[in-house]
Amino acid sequence: KQEVTQIPAALSVPEGENLVLNCSFTDSAIYNLQWFRQDPGKGLTSLLLIQSSQREQTSGRLNASLDKSSGRSTLYIAASQPGDSATYLCAVIIPHAGNMLTFGGGTRLMVKP
Amino acid sequence: DTAVSQTPKYLVTQMGNDKSIKCEQNLGHDTMYWYKQDSKKFLKIMFSYNNKELIINETVPNRFSPKSPDKAHLNLHINSLELGDSAVYFCASSQARDHRGYTFGSGTRLTVV
């Protein structure tokens, strides 16, 4: 059974810092990995999608990497801003599971001005 | 706007009542889902429908009955509501055969009193 873990569970940094959020999964046979952002009381916004054949994706100040063999992904946020404060979730899709997403528990990020 | 839209956004009801949550997507996706986010913010799959056919039913009480009149709609009906049903319910869609990313609705916060 696929399990997804995110470390740390919570993170507080001063504005301007570069930071890394970690995601690990137990079954390396994934179709893709998706990073989401969730603001308090809101829905999920897709940030980056990495297909299993890719190693990284970039969007603005965000860079996500994928190492299938070790079952790890990282989300790198450059020059963090207070507006980046949110919960960041990673999720994977595995074969033979009806295309369902298996989520990690999330990392709650606070960027202080 | 292309999106996944669900209604209502908030739902407060008494124990024992029956309620429905509606979801529609105009993205042309072939698969729709219901996810539940509990009080600890953990997201878990409930149901997956592909072209109106049930693909996944993940250990959900049979008081929960999804209905998909067409591939653009997936509604969730809940009978005999219990206090433990209080959660945020998210609808989502994806193009499953391409294993591409998900789009989520903004969520329905259900409170059972």
gemmi code that builds the backbone of each chain (N, CA, C; Angstrom):
import gemmi

chains = {
    "A": [
        ("LYS", (0.839, -1.185, 0.000), (0.000, 0.000, 0.000), (0.888, 1.253, 0.000)),
        ("GLN", (0.557, 2.186, -0.887), (1.358, 3.410, -1.009), (1.154, 4.294, 0.206)),
        ("GLU", (2.267, 4.757, 0.789), (2.215, 5.731, 1.874), (3.078, 6.924, 1.504)),
        ("VAL", (2.564, 8.117, 1.767), (3.256, 9.359, 1.427), (3.487, 10.141, 2.714)),
        ("THR", (4.723, 10.565, 2.923), (5.101, 11.275, 4.142), (5.731, 12.601, 3.773)),
        ("GLN", (5.359, 13.641, 4.512), (5.940, 14.958, 4.278), (6.626, 15.455, 5.539)),
        ("ILE", (7.833, 15.937, 5.346), (8.628, 16.468, 6.446), (9.207, 17.813, 6.033)),
        ("PRO", (9.176, 18.863, 6.913), (8.574, 18.831, 8.241), (7.054, 19.024, 8.172)),
        ("ALA", (6.384, 18.797, 9.286), (4.938, 19.016, 9.329), (4.622, 20.504, 9.359)),
        ("ALA", (5.528, 21.279, 9.937), (5.342, 22.729, 10.007), (6.702, 23.400, 9.919)),
        ("LEU", (6.689, 24.597, 9.347), (7.934, 25.315, 9.107), (7.664, 26.808, 9.183)),
        ("SER", (8.508, 27.520, 9.932), (8.376, 28.972, 10.035), (9.710, 29.591, 9.673)),
        ("VAL", (9.708, 30.493, 8.702), (10.955, 31.095, 8.216), (10.767, 32.592, 8.054)),
        ("PRO", (11.855, 33.351, 8.126), (11.749, 34.787, 7.829), (11.680, 35.004, 6.321)),
        ("GLU", (11.064, 36.079, 5.950), (10.919, 36.439, 4.546), (12.291, 36.483, 3.861)),
        ("GLY", (12.326, 36.001, 2.619), (13.561, 36.067, 1.833), (14.371, 34.785, 1.828)),
        ("GLU", (14.060, 33.881, 2.785), (14.820, 32.622, 2.827), (14.426, 31.686, 1.700)),
        ("ASN", (15.405, 30.909, 1.252), (15.130, 29.794, 0.350), (14.812, 28.582, 1.221)),
        ("LEU", (13.835, 27.782, 0.803), (13.477, 26.650, 1.647), (13.118, 25.430, 0.812)),
        ("VAL", (13.208, 24.277, 1.475), (12.952, 22.989, 0.831), (11.929, 22.206, 1.629)),
        ("LEU", (10.908, 21.745, 0.941), (9.912, 20.869, 1.547), (10.119, 19.467, 0.986)),
        ("ASN", (9.996, 18.478, 1.858), (10.293, 17.106, 1.467), (9.060, 16.229, 1.415)),
        ("CYS", (9.058, 15.316, 0.470), (7.974, 14.355, 0.303), (8.606, 13.004, -0.018)),
        ("SER", (8.175, 11.958, 0.663), (8.677, 10.619, 0.351), (7.499, 9.660, 0.182)),
        ("PHE", (7.680, 8.659, -0.669), (6.623, 7.687, -0.929), (7.232, 6.291, -0.936)),
        ("THR", (6.438, 5.313, -0.533), (6.972, 3.972, -0.299), (7.014, 3.107, -1.561)),
        ("ASP", (6.116, 3.349, -2.513), (6.060, 2.555, -3.736), (6.556, 3.412, -4.892)),
        ("SER", (7.695, 3.046, -5.490), (8.297, 3.888, -6.522), (7.599, 3.773, -7.879)),
        ("ALA", (6.671, 2.849, -8.016), (5.969, 2.662, -9.290), (4.823, 3.666, -9.399)),
        ("ILE", (5.168, 4.928, -9.617), (4.146, 5.965, -9.694), (3.984, 6.437, -11.133)),
        ("TYR", (2.792, 6.963, -11.453), (2.582, 7.600, -12.755), (3.071, 9.045, -12.738)),
        ("ASN", (2.727, 9.740, -11.666), (3.191, 11.107, -11.528), (3.086, 11.551, -10.083)),
        ("LEU", (3.638, 12.715, -9.811), (3.589, 13.327, -8.489), (3.159, 14.773, -8.668)),
        ("GLN", (2.254, 15.207, -7.825), (1.703, 16.553, -7.954), (1.855, 17.283, -6.623)),
        ("TRP", (2.304, 18.540, -6.695), (2.377, 19.403, -5.519), (1.214, 20.386, -5.565)),
        ("PHE", (0.552, 20.541, -4.407), (-0.576, 21.444, -4.280), (-0.301, 22.443, -3.163)),
        ("ARG", (-1.013, 23.549, -3.248), (-1.024, 24.525, -2.168), (-2.464, 24.643, -1.667)),
        ("GLN", (-2.619, 24.716, -0.339), (-3.937, 24.931, 0.242), (-3.859, 26.071, 1.237)),
        ("ASP", (-4.620, 27.130, 0.978), (-4.731, 28.236, 1.916), (-5.826, 27.913, 2.925)),
        ("PRO", (-5.747, 28.481, 4.131), (-6.729, 28.151, 5.175), (-8.165, 28.341, 4.694)),
        ("GLY", (-8.967, 27.322, 4.862), (-10.375, 27.402, 4.488), (-10.638, 27.393, 2.995)),
        ("LYS", (-9.624, 27.088, 2.221), (-9.769, 27.121, 0.764), (-9.528, 25.749, 0.150)),
        ("GLY", (-9.704, 25.693, -1.171), (-9.457, 24.464, -1.897), (-7.991, 24.268, -2.221)),
        ("LEU", (-7.702, 23.278, -3.066), (-6.333, 22.960, -3.448), (-6.005, 23.584, -4.796)),
        ("THR", (-4.850, 24.225, -4.843), (-4.359, 24.800, -6.092), (-3.153, 23.998, -6.543)),
        ("SER", (-3.200, 23.517, -7.778), (-2.075, 22.747, -8.294), (-0.893, 23.665, -8.563)),
        ("LEU", (0.264, 23.272, -8.081), (1.486, 24.061, -8.289), (2.351, 23.465, -9.401)),
        ("LEU", (2.667, 22.194, -9.265), (3.563, 21.544, -10.225), (3.172, 20.080, -10.344)),
        ("LEU", (3.269, 19.575, -11.567), (3.023, 18.159, -11.849), (4.274, 17.588, -12.485)),
        ("ILE", (4.805, 16.506, -11.910), (5.978, 15.850, -12.477), (5.568, 14.457, -12.939)),
        ("GLN", (5.701, 14.203, -14.233), (5.417, 12.873, -14.753), (6.555, 11.936, -14.327)),
        ("SER", (6.274, 10.647, -14.333), (7.251, 9.675, -13.825), (8.554, 9.674, -14.623)),
        ("SER", (8.481, 10.102, -15.893), (9.676, 10.110, -16.741), (10.508, 11.391, -16.565)),
        ("GLN", (9.972, 12.340, -15.808), (10.663, 13.619, -15.625), (11.405, 13.630, -14.299)),
        ("ARG", (12.366, 14.550, -14.203), (13.123, 14.660, -12.959), (12.814, 15.959, -12.227)),
        ("GLU", (12.345, 16.962, -12.961), (12.004, 18.198, -12.270), (11.058, 19.048, -13.122)),
        ("GLN", (10.392, 19.979, -12.427), (9.541, 20.960, -13.065), (9.750, 22.281, -12.345)),
        ("THR", (9.636, 23.367, -13.105), (9.846, 24.695, -12.532), (8.687, 25.605, -12.912)),
        ("SER", (8.301, 26.442, -11.948), (7.309, 27.472, -12.217), (7.635, 28.664, -11.339)),
        ("GLY", (8.154, 29.715, -11.963), (8.513, 30.911, -11.200), (9.559, 30.613, -10.145)),
        ("ARG", (9.215, 30.914, -8.889), (10.152, 30.686, -7.782), (10.098, 29.249, -7.245)),
        ("LEU", (9.280, 28.414, -7.857), (9.116, 27.044, -7.387), (9.845, 26.071, -8.303)),
        ("ASN", (10.501, 25.097, -7.678), (11.134, 24.024, -8.428), (10.870, 22.728, -7.691)),
        ("ALA", (10.308, 21.753, -8.406), (10.053, 20.450, -7.800), (10.911, 19.401, -8.489)),
        ("SER", (11.509, 18.547, -7.704), (12.324, 17.464, -8.254), (11.713, 16.122, -7.877)),
        ("LEU", (12.030, 15.117, -8.669), (11.510, 13.773, -8.422), (12.626, 12.753, -8.604)),
        ("ASP", (12.821, 11.914, -7.594), (13.741, 10.783, -7.671), (12.926, 9.534, -7.363)),
        ("LYS", (12.466, 8.895, -8.433), (11.594, 7.733, -8.258), (12.293, 6.593, -7.539)),
        ("SER", (13.539, 6.367, -7.875), (14.234, 5.196, -7.330), (14.355, 5.265, -5.814)),
        ("SER", (14.523, 6.480, -5.300), (14.623, 6.626, -3.844), (13.290, 6.991, -3.206)),
        ("GLY", (12.262, 7.186, -4.026), (10.936, 7.512, -3.502), (10.862, 8.874, -2.861)),
        ("ARG", (11.486, 9.879, -3.507), (11.522, 11.204, -2.899), (11.223, 12.299, -3.904)),
        ("SER", (10.615, 13.358, -3.386), (10.441, 14.585, -4.144), (10.709, 15.758, -3.210)),
        ("THR", (11.243, 16.824, -3.761), (11.430, 18.041, -2.981), (10.787, 19.209, -3.715)),
        ("LEU", (10.250, 20.129, -2.950), (9.730, 21.384, -3.482), (10.608, 22.493, -2.935)),
        ("TYR", (11.279, 23.177, -3.840), (12.185, 24.265, -3.481), (11.468, 25.589, -3.750)),
        ("ILE", (11.442, 26.449, -2.729), (10.834, 27.774, -2.872), (11.941, 28.804, -2.680)),
        ("ALA", (12.174, 29.573, -3.706), (13.236, 30.584, -3.636), (12.668, 31.905, -3.136)),
        ("ALA", (13.503, 32.605, -2.373), (13.169, 33.965, -1.915), (11.737, 34.033, -1.379)),
        ("SER", (11.490, 33.298, -0.318), (10.120, 33.162, 0.202), (9.517, 34.520, 0.575)),
        ("GLN", (8.186, 34.586, 0.426), (7.418, 35.798, 0.708), (6.276, 35.461, 1.661)),
        ("PRO", (5.784, 36.448, 2.408), (4.647, 36.175, 3.303), (3.457, 35.547, 2.579)),
        ("GLY", (3.271, 35.908, 1.323), (2.175, 35.339, 0.537), (2.339, 33.863, 0.233)),
        ("ASP", (3.515, 33.301, 0.493), (3.736, 31.873, 0.309), (3.202, 31.066, 1.491)),
        ("SER", (2.797, 31.734, 2.553), (2.285, 31.037, 3.736), (1.030, 30.255, 3.379)),
        ("ALA", (1.074, 28.958, 3.599), (-0.014, 28.053, 3.230), (0.417, 26.638, 3.633)),
        ("THR", (-0.457, 25.677, 3.388), (-0.081, 24.274, 3.550), (0.234, 23.703, 2.175)),
        ("TYR", (1.360, 23.010, 2.087), (1.811, 22.428, 0.834), (1.651, 20.913, 0.917)),
        ("LEU", (0.967, 20.369, -0.078), (0.652, 18.945, -0.099), (1.276, 18.287, -1.319)),
        ("CYS", (1.868, 17.120, -1.121), (2.288, 16.339, -2.283), (1.403, 15.106, -2.370)),
        ("ALA", (1.220, 14.622, -3.581), (0.362, 13.463, -3.807), (0.870, 12.691, -5.017)),
        ("VAL", (0.693, 11.378, -4.995), (1.148, 10.537, -6.096), (-0.013, 9.725, -6.657)),
        ("ILE", (0.124, 9.378, -7.930), (-0.810, 8.459, -8.581), (-0.039, 7.189, -8.914)),
        ("ILE", (-0.602, 6.059, -8.538), (0.071, 4.791, -8.801), (-0.782, 3.932, -9.724)),
        ("PRO", (-0.169, 2.990, -10.449), (-0.934, 2.107, -11.334), (-1.919, 1.232, -10.570)),
        ("HIS", (-2.941, 0.807, -11.267), (-3.921, -0.146, -10.732), (-4.645, 0.401, -9.511)),
        ("ALA", (-4.755, 1.693, -9.416), (-5.444, 2.291, -8.268), (-6.496, 3.281, -8.726)),
        ("GLY", (-7.017, 3.064, -9.943), (-8.098, 3.908, -10.417), (-7.744, 5.366, -10.542)),
        ("ASN", (-6.458, 5.650, -10.715), (-5.990, 7.026, -10.885), (-6.201, 7.883, -9.647)),
        ("MET", (-6.367, 7.260, -8.490), (-6.587, 8.068, -7.297), (-5.279, 8.649, -6.803)),
        ("LEU", (-5.390, 9.805, -6.149), (-4.246, 10.457, -5.520), (-4.094, 9.945, -4.094)),
        ("THR", (-2.845, 9.651, -3.717), (-2.539, 9.368, -2.331), (-1.738, 10.550, -1.805)),
        ("PHE", (-2.268, 11.199, -0.759), (-1.693, 12.436, -0.244), (-0.772, 12.202, 0.940)),
        ("GLY", (0.215, 13.095, 1.063), (0.942, 13.219, 2.304), (0.152, 14.085, 3.268)),
        ("GLY", (0.658, 14.197, 4.496), (-0.051, 14.958, 5.516), (0.129, 16.459, 5.405)),
        ("GLY", (1.026, 16.906, 4.509), (1.205, 18.334, 4.290), (2.281, 18.961, 5.151)),
        ("THR", (2.820, 20.072, 4.657), (3.732, 20.912, 5.437), (3.091, 22.286, 5.550)),
        ("ARG", (2.899, 22.719, 6.798), (2.292, 24.029, 7.031), (3.400, 25.061, 7.115)),
        ("LEU", (3.438, 25.961, 6.140), (4.518, 26.943, 6.018), (4.047, 28.315, 6.447)),
        ("MET", (4.856, 28.966, 7.285), (4.596, 30.362, 7.617), (5.845, 31.168, 7.295)),
        ("VAL", (5.680, 32.188, 6.482), (6.783, 33.082, 6.147), (6.524, 34.416, 6.836)),
        ("LYS", (7.425, 34.782, 7.736), (7.224, 35.988, 8.539), (7.864, 37.200, 7.866)),
        ("PRO", (7.115, 38.329, 7.887), (7.680, 39.544, 7.254), (8.912, 40.044, 8.009)),
    ],
    "B": [
        ("ASP", (-15.273, 30.372, -17.331), (-14.073, 29.865, -16.665), (-14.115, 28.343, -16.640)),
        ("THR", (-12.971, 27.735, -17.004), (-12.885, 26.279, -16.911), (-12.551, 25.924, -15.484)),
        ("ALA", (-13.331, 25.012, -14.906), (-13.146, 24.774, -13.484), (-13.936, 23.560, -13.030)),
        ("VAL", (-13.697, 23.226, -11.773), (-14.526, 22.278, -11.051), (-15.304, 23.095, -10.025)),
        ("SER", (-16.602, 23.073, -10.096), (-17.405, 23.870, -9.177), (-18.307, 22.957, -8.359)),
        ("GLN", (-18.374, 23.206, -7.074), (-19.208, 22.402, -6.192), (-20.052, 23.314, -5.328)),
        ("THR", (-21.247, 22.855, -5.026), (-22.179, 23.621, -4.199), (-22.907, 22.685, -3.254)),
        ("PRO", (-23.233, 23.154, -2.029), (-22.923, 24.493, -1.527), (-21.500, 24.572, -0.990)),
        ("LYS", (-21.055, 25.774, -0.643), (-19.734, 25.946, -0.051), (-19.750, 25.592, 1.434)),
        ("TYR", (-20.850, 25.912, 2.084), (-21.019, 25.586, 3.502), (-22.359, 24.883, 3.680)),
        ("LEU", (-22.370, 23.934, 4.601), (-23.587, 23.182, 4.868), (-23.612, 22.838, 6.355)),
        ("VAL", (-24.595, 23.372, 7.062), (-24.770, 23.068, 8.479), (-26.112, 22.378, 8.623)),
        ("THR", (-26.116, 21.208, 9.262), (-27.338, 20.427, 9.333), (-27.355, 19.604, 10.612)),
        ("GLN", (-28.523, 19.117, 10.953), (-28.669, 18.337, 12.181), (-28.423, 16.858, 11.919)),
        ("MET", (-28.031, 16.172, 12.966), (-27.869, 14.717, 12.885), (-29.146, 14.070, 12.383)),
        ("GLY", (-28.971, 13.059, 11.540), (-30.104, 12.301, 11.049), (-30.673, 12.805, 9.736)),
        ("ASN", (-30.288, 14.038, 9.366), (-30.789, 14.573, 8.094), (-30.088, 13.939, 6.901)),
        ("ASP", (-30.715, 14.138, 5.725), (-30.121, 13.714, 4.449), (-29.749, 14.964, 3.676)),
        ("LYS", (-28.547, 14.978, 3.095), (-28.116, 16.142, 2.341), (-27.353, 15.724, 1.091)),
        ("SER", (-27.281, 16.641, 0.121), (-26.535, 16.393, -1.120), (-25.563, 17.522, -1.393)),
        ("ILE", (-24.452, 17.159, -2.010), (-23.464, 18.118, -2.498), (-23.315, 17.872, -3.998)),
        ("LYS", (-23.335, 18.974, -4.758), (-23.270, 18.839, -6.214), (-21.899, 19.248, -6.729)),
        ("CYS", (-21.484, 18.610, -7.813), (-20.191, 18.928, -8.429), (-20.314, 18.863, -9.937)),
        ("GLU", (-19.696, 19.843, -10.589), (-19.699, 19.893, -12.046), (-18.318, 20.317, -12.528)),
        ("GLN", (-17.876, 19.700, -13.620), (-16.614, 20.136, -14.226), (-16.832, 20.378, -15.708)),
        ("ASN", (-16.186, 21.463, -16.203), (-16.311, 21.791, -17.625), (-14.963, 21.681, -18.326)),
        ("LEU", (-14.112, 20.798, -17.783), (-12.767, 20.629, -18.321), (-12.698, 19.516, -19.360)),
        ("GLY", (-13.800, 18.807, -19.547), (-13.796, 17.686, -20.478), (-13.072, 16.463, -19.946)),
        ("HIS", (-12.830, 16.424, -18.634), (-12.145, 15.269, -18.035), (-13.049, 14.045, -18.020)),
        ("ASP", (-12.400, 12.866, -18.014), (-13.180, 11.632, -18.051), (-13.402, 11.018, -16.666)),
        ("THR", (-12.744, 11.539, -15.661), (-12.839, 10.941, -14.337), (-13.092, 12.011, -13.284)),
        ("MET", (-13.991, 11.708, -12.365), (-14.295, 12.619, -11.259), (-14.192, 11.865, -9.955)),
        ("TYR", (-13.964, 12.633, -8.870), (-13.649, 12.043, -7.573), (-14.311, 12.839, -6.453)),
        ("TRP", (-14.494, 12.165, -5.334), (-14.787, 12.830, -4.068), (-13.698, 12.459, -3.074)),
        ("TYR", (-13.157, 13.494, -2.433), (-12.176, 13.336, -1.368), (-12.734, 13.961, -0.098)),
        ("LYS", (-12.310, 13.405, 1.026), (-12.719, 13.932, 2.330), (-11.467, 14.424, 3.058)),
        ("GLN", (-11.570, 15.639, 3.611), (-10.478, 16.175, 4.437), (-10.976, 16.266, 5.868)),
        ("ASP", (-10.359, 15.491, 6.743), (-10.830, 15.429, 8.120), (-10.292, 16.591, 8.955)),
        ("SER", (-10.579, 16.550, 10.235), (-10.203, 17.659, 11.117), (-8.696, 17.828, 11.232)),
        ("LYS", (-7.942, 16.755, 10.946), (-6.485, 16.851, 10.968), (-5.925, 17.238, 9.604)),
        ("LYS", (-6.803, 17.622, 8.710), (-6.436, 18.123, 7.388), (-5.910, 17.040, 6.450)),
        ("PHE", (-6.130, 15.750, 6.819), (-5.652, 14.684, 5.942), (-6.683, 14.413, 4.853)),
        ("LEU", (-6.227, 14.334, 3.614), (-7.112, 14.121, 2.459), (-7.122, 12.657, 2.057)),
        ("LYS", (-8.329, 12.111, 1.879), (-8.432, 10.713, 1.511), (-9.513, 10.516, 0.452)),
        ("ILE", (-9.235, 9.642, -0.513), (-10.197, 9.342, -1.569), (-11.439, 8.666, -0.987)),
        ("MET", (-12.597, 9.038, -1.513), (-13.835, 8.350, -1.167), (-14.324, 7.541, -2.366)),
        ("PHE", (-14.501, 8.252, -3.490), (-15.041, 7.623, -4.692), (-14.318, 8.135, -5.926)),
        ("SER", (-14.297, 7.270, -6.947), (-13.784, 7.663, -8.246), (-14.744, 7.152, -9.307)),
        ("TYR", (-15.131, 8.027, -10.242), (-16.012, 7.657, -11.335), (-15.315, 7.958, -12.645)),
        ("ASN", (-15.305, 6.982, -13.551), (-14.762, 7.168, -14.881), (-15.883, 6.999, -15.881)),
        ("ASN", (-16.170, 8.069, -16.636), (-17.265, 8.024, -17.611), (-18.543, 7.439, -17.017)),
        ("LYS", (-18.917, 7.953, -15.882), (-20.161, 7.608, -15.171), (-20.119, 6.258, -14.472)),
        ("GLU", (-19.008, 5.551, -14.542), (-18.928, 4.246, -13.888), (-18.067, 4.318, -12.635)),
        ("LEU", (-18.550, 3.689, -11.556), (-17.817, 3.674, -10.298), (-16.548, 2.837, -10.440)),
        ("ILE", (-15.421, 3.448, -10.093), (-14.144, 2.749, -10.170), (-13.632, 2.406, -8.781)),
        ("ILE", (-13.758, 3.361, -7.860), (-13.241, 3.170, -6.503), (-14.317, 3.521, -5.500)),
        ("ASN", (-14.438, 2.686, -4.479), (-15.260, 3.005, -3.325), (-14.440, 2.596, -2.121)),
        ("GLU", (-13.825, 3.577, -1.500), (-12.835, 3.279, -0.470), (-13.463, 3.253, 0.915)),
        ("THR", (-13.830, 2.114, 1.369), (-14.313, 1.904, 2.743), (-15.154, 3.064, 3.255)),
        ("VAL", (-16.108, 3.454, 2.457), (-17.007, 4.539, 2.845), (-18.333, 3.931, 3.268)),
        ("PRO", (-18.925, 4.386, 4.385), (-20.227, 3.838, 4.793), (-21.254, 3.940, 3.678)),
        ("ASN", (-22.164, 2.978, 3.613), (-23.129, 3.012, 2.515), (-24.182, 4.095, 2.690)),
        ("ARG", (-24.053, 4.914, 3.744), (-24.893, 6.121, 3.843), (-24.473, 7.159, 2.796)),
        ("PHE", (-23.258, 6.991, 2.272), (-22.768, 7.893, 1.242), (-23.037, 7.256, -0.116)),
        ("SER", (-23.766, 7.972, -0.968), (-24.058, 7.413, -2.287), (-23.754, 8.450, -3.356)),
        ("PRO", (-22.725, 8.193, -4.164), (-22.419, 9.096, -5.273), (-23.340, 8.800, -6.447)),
        ("LYS", (-23.597, 9.850, -7.231), (-24.408, 9.665, -8.446), (-23.806, 10.507, -9.552)),
        ("SER", (-23.601, 9.861, -10.699), (-22.999, 10.546, -11.836), (-23.957, 10.481, -13.019)),
        ("PRO", (-24.786, 11.519, -13.218), (-25.737, 11.502, -14.337), (-25.057, 11.581, -15.698)),
        ("ASP", (-23.901, 12.212, -15.747), (-23.075, 12.267, -16.961), (-21.647, 12.522, -16.526)),
        ("LYS", (-20.722, 12.462, -17.475), (-19.326, 12.482, -17.054), (-18.863, 13.857, -16.579)),
        ("ALA", (-19.725, 14.880, -16.696), (-19.377, 16.211, -16.214), (-19.905, 16.479, -14.813)),
        ("HIS", (-20.682, 15.563, -14.267), (-21.302, 15.768, -12.956), (-21.093, 14.561, -12.055)),
        ("LEU", (-20.778, 14.843, -10.795), (-20.697, 13.788, -9.785), (-21.219, 14.376, -8.475)),
        ("ASN", (-22.401, 13.937, -8.081), (-23.031, 14.438, -6.874), (-22.840, 13.441, -5.744)),
        ("LEU", (-22.870, 13.953, -4.518), (-22.691, 13.106, -3.339), (-23.899, 13.274, -2.429)),
        ("HIS", (-24.591, 12.177, -2.189), (-25.748, 12.212, -1.306), (-25.394, 11.471, -0.016)),
        ("ILE", (-25.742, 12.080, 1.108), (-25.416, 11.475, 2.397), (-26.701, 11.313, 3.191)),
        ("ASN", (-26.994, 10.086, 3.586), (-28.186, 9.785, 4.398), (-27.836, 9.731, 5.883)),
        ("SER", (-28.819, 10.038, 6.696), (-28.704, 9.851, 8.154), (-27.380, 10.399, 8.691)),
        ("LEU", (-27.160, 11.670, 8.489), (-25.890, 12.291, 8.836), (-25.526, 12.092, 10.302)),
        ("GLU", (-24.228, 11.863, 10.537), (-23.692, 11.670, 11.886), (-22.668, 12.771, 12.183)),
        ("LEU", (-22.407, 12.963, 13.482), (-21.456, 13.996, 13.875), (-20.094, 13.790, 13.208)),
        ("GLY", (-19.687, 12.532, 13.074), (-18.384, 12.209, 12.492), (-18.278, 12.491, 11.003)),
        ("ASP", (-19.402, 12.828, 10.389), (-19.356, 13.175, 8.965), (-18.884, 14.601, 8.748)),
        ("SER", (-18.791, 15.365, 9.824), (-18.323, 16.748, 9.705), (-16.904, 16.755, 9.150)),
        ("ALA", (-16.714, 17.463, 8.058), (-15.432, 17.490, 7.356), (-15.578, 18.444, 6.183)),
        ("VAL", (-14.487, 18.593, 5.437), (-14.562, 19.314, 4.165), (-14.501, 18.277, 3.049)),
        ("TYR", (-15.447, 18.351, 2.130), (-15.531, 17.405, 1.030), (-15.123, 18.116, -0.256)),
        ("PHE", (-14.165, 17.504, -0.942), (-13.652, 18.089, -2.172), (-14.015, 17.216, -3.361)),
        ("CYS", (-14.512, 17.869, -4.386), (-14.705, 17.222, -5.670), (-13.474, 17.519, -6.523)),
        ("ALA", (-13.118, 16.610, -7.415), (-11.968, 16.820, -8.293), (-12.206, 16.095, -9.600)),
        ("SER", (-11.431, 16.466, -10.606), (-11.514, 15.760, -11.887), (-10.121, 15.634, -12.491)),
        ("SER", (-9.982, 14.679, -13.389), (-8.718, 14.511, -14.112), (-8.990, 13.763, -15.411)),
        ("GLN", (-7.998, 13.803, -16.293), (-8.053, 13.014, -17.524), (-7.246, 11.760, -17.236)),
        ("ALA", (-7.929, 10.728, -16.776), (-7.241, 9.578, -16.190), (-6.345, 8.853, -17.190)),
        ("ARG", (-6.834, 8.738, -18.444), (-6.063, 7.899, -19.367), (-4.706, 8.519, -19.709)),
        ("ASP", (-4.572, 9.830, -19.478), (-3.290, 10.484, -19.723), (-2.459, 10.589, -18.454)),
        ("HIS", (-3.036, 10.184, -17.307), (-2.371, 10.312, -16.008), (-1.908, 11.734, -15.772)),
        ("ARG", (-2.714, 12.671, -16.194), (-2.368, 14.069, -15.975), (-2.912, 14.519, -14.640)),
        ("GLY", (-2.579, 15.736, -14.316), (-2.888, 16.232, -12.990), (-4.361, 16.464, -12.747)),
        ("TYR", (-4.658, 16.640, -11.509), (-5.992, 16.868, -11.021), (-6.319, 18.362, -10.975)),
        ("THR", (-7.631, 18.654, -11.053), (-8.164, 19.961, -10.703), (-9.194, 19.754, -9.608)),
        ("PHE", (-9.067, 20.533, -8.531), (-9.981, 20.395, -7.398), (-10.991, 21.526, -7.357)),
        ("GLY", (-12.167, 21.207, -6.822), (-13.139, 22.231, -6.480), (-12.723, 22.938, -5.203)),
        ("SER", (-13.478, 23.941, -4.802), (-13.106, 24.759, -3.646), (-13.559, 24.160, -2.322)),
        ("GLY", (-14.283, 23.046, -2.375), (-14.633, 22.341, -1.150), (-15.999, 22.719, -0.598)),
        ("THR", (-16.597, 21.776, 0.126), (-17.843, 22.007, 0.864), (-17.579, 21.665, 2.317)),
        ("ARG", (-17.729, 22.669, 3.181), (-17.515, 22.425, 4.612), (-18.827, 21.988, 5.226)),
        ("LEU", (-18.902, 20.717, 5.596), (-20.106, 20.139, 6.192), (-19.950, 20.096, 7.711)),
        ("THR", (-20.911, 20.680, 8.403), (-20.929, 20.642, 9.870), (-22.227, 19.995, 10.311)),
        ("VAL", (-22.119, 18.906, 11.030), (-23.292, 18.206, 11.549), (-23.407, 18.504, 13.033)),
        ("VAL", (-24.563, 19.017, 13.434), (-24.737, 19.430, 14.842), (-25.812, 18.578, 15.529)),
    ],
}
model = gemmi.Model(1)
for chain_id, residues in chains.items():
    chain = gemmi.Chain(chain_id)
    for i, (resn, *xyz) in enumerate(residues, 1):
        res = gemmi.Residue()
        res.name, res.seqid = resn, gemmi.SeqId(i, " ")
        for name, pos in zip(("N", "CA", "C"), xyz):
            atom = gemmi.Atom()
            atom.name, atom.element = name, gemmi.Element(name[0])
            atom.pos, atom.b_iso = gemmi.Position(*pos), 0.0
            res.add_atom(atom)
        chain.add_residue(res)
    model.add_chain(chain)
structure = gemmi.Structure()
structure.add_model(model)
structure.setup_entities()
